[in-house]
Structure formats: structure tokens, C-alpha cells
Amino acid sequence: MKQESGGKTMKFYSYEYLQSKIEQNNMVGIVIVGVLLLVLFFSIAKYYKNKQDTKYRELSIILVLGTILAVTIGIGNYQDKSISSNQYRSAAQFIEKIANHLNVEKTRIYINSEISIENSFVKIDDSYYRVISSGKKDDYLLEKIDLIDPVVEKVEVNK
């Protein structure tokens, strides 16, 4: 089957790229909460030393509220990240299945969708395949296609 690429750049993601997306941690949120907790403990200690100085008590209250807000936002981000990690994991597992089925290395397989195999394309070396899925987990069909003048960008892990 011949497919026209339409002059648009098609991005194909490597197995390593998908794996790196799964493993990314939100260190920024952890650092912010850590700094807030350190400043909170410092201000509480200062307040107990100088009970007449209310600025440390007010600072402690502000920091407690800030820490609660940061933790709440962190929990929401964790839930979002968990959902997207599962989607990346699904695409990476699909590449593993194709590699086993076609007896090729995972590093030679690229997929044009980061999170879904539905209606996606797979690139293996210089060959292209359209993924036809029945909606069941392990039930898919690879249809070899010829792209006319493909403009392909391979997305790899930044090292």
C-alpha cells in the first residue's frame, strides 16, 4: 500500500526514548518541598527561642500552608505522571513484542506515537508498517506500506 507523507515531518520515537520517559522523576517538586520543610523547621525553632517575636510564628504558618500546597500539587503531578508513564510503557512493550515477533533488535524499531499504538506507524530500518489494532491487548496486524517522499525525524534519548 502506498501512503503519501504530505511533506509533513513524521516523528518516530526510539525504544530508549520511550524508556527514558517512563523513568523520569519529578526532582524539582521534591527539592521544593524539601526546601520548604527546612525553612519551616528553622522558623519553628526560632519561634520557640523567641516567644515574643511573632514574625516567626507567622512565617511558620505561611510555610505550613505552602508545604501543604506543594505536596498537594506534587500528588496531582504524580498521578498525571503515572498515567503518562503507563502509556509510554504500553508503547515500549509494543516495540518489545514487535522485536520478538519479527526477530529484530528493539533499537532498530521506531514508532510514531509516544503513547498509543492505535493507528500508528512503525519504522524498522528503511521499512514502514501501519499498525492495525483490534483493540485487544496483544492483537494487532502490521501492514507493510511504502511512503512516498517521507520526511522522517528520529527522536532519540538526549545523552
Summary of the structure (lengths in Angstrom):
residues: 159
radius of gyration: 24.4
end to end distance: 36.7
largest distance: 81.4
contacts: 408
relative contact order: 0.21
helix: 53%
strand: 23%
